[in-house]
Structure formats: structure tokens, C-alpha cells
Amino acid sequence: KDRRVTVYSGAFEQVLHQQLKVDIYDGVLFDFGVSSPQIDQA
């Protein structure tokens, strides 16, 4: 089975409005760039 990952980058609003040129997708990962000392130490 051919597995591919397509990465889109941009502001949240831009990503939501991009025309996804893939037939099937099974997940979405959002990286909001949030960090804190507590998260970094986890």
C-alpha cells in the first residue's frame, strides 16, 4: 500500500481555505507553535 504524507504550511485561515489536491485524507495535524517551560520539560 502506498502511503503518502502531504504537508501544507501557512496561517490557520490560509490552510483552511487551501484547495486540497488529494483524493483521500485520514487526518489533520495542527501545530499552533504553543510552548511553555512545563510543556518543554514533559
Biopython code that builds the backbone (N, CA, C, O; Angstrom):
import numpy as np
from Bio.PDB.StructureBuilder import StructureBuilder

atoms = [
    (1, "LYS", "N", (0.854, -1.186, 0.000)),
    (1, "LYS", "CA", (0.000, 0.000, 0.000)),
    (1, "LYS", "C", (0.894, 1.242, 0.000)),
    (1, "LYS", "O", (1.817, 1.353, 0.807)),
    (2, "ASP", "N", (0.617, 2.147, -0.889)),
    (2, "ASP", "CA", (1.403, 3.377, -0.999)),
    (2, "ASP", "C", (0.896, 4.400, 0.005)),
    (2, "ASP", "O", (-0.254, 4.833, -0.068)),
    (3, "ARG", "N", (1.749, 4.781, 0.938)),
    (3, "ARG", "CA", (1.359, 5.768, 1.947)),
    (3, "ARG", "C", (2.103, 7.068, 1.669)),
    (3, "ARG", "O", (3.320, 7.079, 1.488)),
    (4, "ARG", "N", (1.361, 8.141, 1.641)),
    (4, "ARG", "CA", (1.964, 9.443, 1.364)),
    (4, "ARG", "C", (1.517, 10.446, 2.402)),
    (4, "ARG", "O", (0.417, 10.359, 2.949)),
    (5, "VAL", "N", (2.379, 11.387, 2.658)),
    (5, "VAL", "CA", (2.072, 12.477, 3.575)),
    (5, "VAL", "C", (2.197, 13.771, 2.795)),
    (5, "VAL", "O", (3.211, 14.011, 2.140)),
    (6, "THR", "N", (1.179, 14.598, 2.860)),
    (6, "THR", "CA", (1.201, 15.905, 2.217)),
    (6, "THR", "C", (1.196, 16.959, 3.305)),
    (6, "THR", "O", (0.343, 16.940, 4.192)),
    (7, "VAL", "N", (2.144, 17.875, 3.241)),
    (7, "VAL", "CA", (2.279, 18.905, 4.264)),
    (7, "VAL", "C", (1.886, 20.250, 3.670)),
    (7, "VAL", "O", (2.398, 20.656, 2.627)),
    (8, "TYR", "N", (0.978, 20.929, 4.340)),
    (8, "TYR", "CA", (0.587, 22.285, 3.965)),
    (8, "TYR", "C", (1.029, 23.214, 5.074)),
    (8, "TYR", "O", (0.869, 22.904, 6.255)),
    (9, "SER", "N", (1.579, 24.344, 4.702)),
    (9, "SER", "CA", (2.071, 25.298, 5.688)),
    (9, "SER", "C", (1.450, 26.655, 5.422)),
    (9, "SER", "O", (1.245, 27.047, 4.273)),
    (10, "GLY", "N", (1.154, 27.362, 6.494)),
    (10, "GLY", "CA", (0.607, 28.700, 6.342)),
    (10, "GLY", "C", (-0.181, 29.086, 7.565)),
    (10, "GLY", "O", (-0.280, 28.317, 8.521)),
    (11, "ALA", "N", (-0.738, 30.271, 7.536)),
    (11, "ALA", "CA", (-1.591, 30.717, 8.627)),
    (11, "ALA", "C", (-2.830, 29.833, 8.670)),
    (11, "ALA", "O", (-3.238, 29.263, 7.657)),
    (12, "PHE", "N", (-3.421, 29.727, 9.853)),
    (12, "PHE", "CA", (-4.566, 28.836, 10.059)),
    (12, "PHE", "C", (-5.661, 29.084, 9.027)),
    (12, "PHE", "O", (-6.192, 28.140, 8.443)),
    (13, "GLU", "N", (-5.996, 30.339, 8.806)),
    (13, "GLU", "CA", (-7.061, 30.675, 7.848)),
    (13, "GLU", "C", (-6.672, 30.263, 6.432)),
    (13, "GLU", "O", (-7.511, 29.781, 5.670)),
    (14, "GLN", "N", (-5.396, 30.453, 6.077)),
    (14, "GLN", "CA", (-4.941, 30.082, 4.741)),
    (14, "GLN", "C", (-5.044, 28.577, 4.529)),
    (14, "GLN", "O", (-5.468, 28.117, 3.469)),
    (15, "VAL", "N", (-4.650, 27.817, 5.545)),
    (15, "VAL", "CA", (-4.684, 26.358, 5.415)),
    (15, "VAL", "C", (-6.119, 25.872, 5.262)),
    (15, "VAL", "O", (-6.390, 24.975, 4.465)),
    (16, "LEU", "N", (-7.042, 26.461, 6.024)),
    (16, "LEU", "CA", (-8.442, 26.049, 5.931)),
    (16, "LEU", "C", (-9.012, 26.289, 4.542)),
    (16, "LEU", "O", (-9.859, 25.524, 4.083)),
    (17, "HIS", "N", (-8.561, 27.339, 3.867)),
    (17, "HIS", "CA", (-9.142, 27.692, 2.577)),
    (17, "HIS", "C", (-8.345, 27.155, 1.388)),
    (17, "HIS", "O", (-8.734, 27.378, 0.241)),
    (18, "GLN", "N", (-7.244, 26.455, 1.640)),
    (18, "GLN", "CA", (-6.481, 25.883, 0.536)),
    (18, "GLN", "C", (-7.286, 24.762, -0.102)),
    (18, "GLN", "O", (-7.980, 24.007, 0.579)),
    (19, "GLN", "N", (-7.183, 24.671, -1.395)),
    (19, "GLN", "CA", (-7.844, 23.561, -2.087)),
    (19, "GLN", "C", (-6.925, 22.355, -1.966)),
    (19, "GLN", "O", (-5.827, 22.332, -2.523)),
    (20, "LEU", "N", (-7.391, 21.357, -1.232)),
    (20, "LEU", "CA", (-6.581, 20.158, -1.043)),
    (20, "LEU", "C", (-6.622, 19.322, -2.311)),
    (20, "LEU", "O", (-7.690, 18.908, -2.760)),
    (21, "LYS", "N", (-5.452, 19.079, -2.883)),
    (21, "LYS", "CA", (-5.374, 18.352, -4.146)),
    (21, "LYS", "C", (-5.082, 16.877, -3.894)),
    (21, "LYS", "O", (-4.250, 16.276, -4.573)),
    (22, "VAL", "N", (-5.769, 16.301, -2.916)),
    (22, "VAL", "CA", (-5.637, 14.879, -2.629)),
    (22, "VAL", "C", (-7.036, 14.278, -2.604)),
    (22, "VAL", "O", (-8.001, 14.934, -2.213)),
    (23, "ASP", "N", (-7.130, 13.028, -3.025)),
    (23, "ASP", "CA", (-8.427, 12.363, -3.093)),
    (23, "ASP", "C", (-8.891, 11.892, -1.718)),
    (23, "ASP", "O", (-10.076, 11.978, -1.393)),
    (24, "ILE", "N", (-7.959, 11.396, -0.915)),
    (24, "ILE", "CA", (-8.313, 10.817, 0.382)),
    (24, "ILE", "C", (-7.367, 11.383, 1.430)),
    (24, "ILE", "O", (-6.157, 11.454, 1.210)),
    (25, "TYR", "N", (-7.911, 11.778, 2.550)),
    (25, "TYR", "CA", (-7.060, 12.111, 3.683)),
    (25, "TYR", "C", (-7.723, 11.572, 4.932)),
    (25, "TYR", "O", (-8.947, 11.584, 5.062)),
    (26, "ASP", "N", (-6.885, 11.092, 5.860)),
    (26, "ASP", "CA", (-7.440, 10.441, 7.041)),
    (26, "ASP", "C", (-7.046, 11.133, 8.334)),
    (26, "ASP", "O", (-7.262, 10.593, 9.418)),
    (27, "GLY", "N", (-6.475, 12.315, 8.229)),
    (27, "GLY", "CA", (-6.138, 13.019, 9.450)),
    (27, "GLY", "C", (-5.559, 14.386, 9.157)),
    (27, "GLY", "O", (-5.061, 14.654, 8.063)),
    (28, "VAL", "N", (-5.637, 15.236, 10.152)),
    (28, "VAL", "CA", (-5.102, 16.586, 10.045)),
    (28, "VAL", "C", (-4.359, 16.882, 11.330)),
    (28, "VAL", "O", (-4.862, 16.616, 12.422)),
    (29, "LEU", "N", (-3.161, 17.433, 11.203)),
    (29, "LEU", "CA", (-2.367, 17.805, 12.368)),
    (29, "LEU", "C", (-2.156, 19.311, 12.324)),
    (29, "LEU", "O", (-1.660, 19.849, 11.334)),
    (30, "PHE", "N", (-2.530, 19.976, 13.390)),
    (30, "PHE", "CA", (-2.299, 21.415, 13.500)),
    (30, "PHE", "C", (-1.213, 21.649, 14.540)),
    (30, "PHE", "O", (-1.302, 21.146, 15.660)),
    (31, "ASP", "N", (-0.194, 22.408, 14.173)),
    (31, "ASP", "CA", (0.861, 22.800, 15.108)),
    (31, "ASP", "C", (0.695, 24.296, 15.338)),
    (31, "ASP", "O", (1.002, 25.110, 14.467)),
    (32, "PHE", "N", (0.206, 24.643, 16.521)),
    (32, "PHE", "CA", (-0.055, 26.050, 16.816)),
    (32, "PHE", "C", (1.178, 26.775, 17.346)),
    (32, "PHE", "O", (1.122, 27.979, 17.594)),
    (33, "GLY", "N", (2.283, 26.066, 17.523)),
    (33, "GLY", "CA", (3.506, 26.702, 17.983)),
    (33, "GLY", "C", (3.440, 27.161, 19.417)),
    (33, "GLY", "O", (4.134, 28.103, 19.800)),
    (34, "VAL", "N", (2.610, 26.504, 20.224)),
    (34, "VAL", "CA", (2.472, 26.879, 21.628)),
    (34, "VAL", "C", (3.552, 26.172, 22.422)),
    (34, "VAL", "O", (3.777, 24.974, 22.249)),
    (35, "SER", "N", (4.211, 26.903, 23.282)),
    (35, "SER", "CA", (5.254, 26.307, 24.101)),
    (35, "SER", "C", (5.289, 26.994, 25.453)),
    (35, "SER", "O", (4.948, 28.169, 25.590)),
    (36, "SER", "N", (5.705, 26.239, 26.431)),
    (36, "SER", "CA", (5.894, 26.779, 27.769)),
    (36, "SER", "C", (6.930, 25.910, 28.459)),
    (36, "SER", "O", (7.159, 24.781, 28.025)),
    (37, "PRO", "N", (7.562, 26.393, 29.516)),
    (37, "PRO", "CA", (8.544, 25.562, 30.226)),
    (37, "PRO", "C", (7.952, 24.231, 30.687)),
    (37, "PRO", "O", (8.642, 23.211, 30.662)),
    (38, "GLN", "N", (6.684, 24.223, 31.107)),
    (38, "GLN", "CA", (6.069, 22.982, 31.573)),
    (38, "GLN", "C", (5.928, 21.977, 30.427)),
    (38, "GLN", "O", (6.172, 20.783, 30.602)),
    (39, "ILE", "N", (5.535, 22.471, 29.263)),
    (39, "ILE", "CA", (5.385, 21.577, 28.111)),
    (39, "ILE", "C", (6.749, 21.086, 27.656)),
    (39, "ILE", "O", (6.907, 19.905, 27.348)),
    (40, "ASP", "N", (7.737, 21.974, 27.608)),
    (40, "ASP", "CA", (9.065, 21.597, 27.137)),
    (40, "ASP", "C", (9.703, 20.535, 28.022)),
    (40, "ASP", "O", (10.466, 19.703, 27.531)),
    (41, "GLN", "N", (9.403, 20.549, 29.315)),
    (41, "GLN", "CA", (10.003, 19.590, 30.238)),
    (41, "GLN", "C", (9.259, 18.263, 30.243)),
    (41, "GLN", "O", (9.784, 17.272, 30.749)),
    (42, "ALA", "N", (8.056, 18.219, 29.695)),
    (42, "ALA", "CA", (7.253, 16.982, 29.717)),
    (42, "ALA", "C", (7.849, 15.924, 28.812)),
    (42, "ALA", "O", (7.307, 14.824, 28.707)),
]
sb = StructureBuilder()
sb.init_structure("model")
sb.init_model(0)
sb.init_chain("A")
sb.init_seg("    ")
for serial, (resi, resn, name, xyz) in enumerate(atoms, 1):
    if name == "N":
        sb.init_residue(resn, " ", resi, " ")
    sb.init_atom(name, np.array(xyz, "f"), 0.0, 1.0, " ", f" {name:<3s}", serial, name[0])
structure = sb.get_structure()
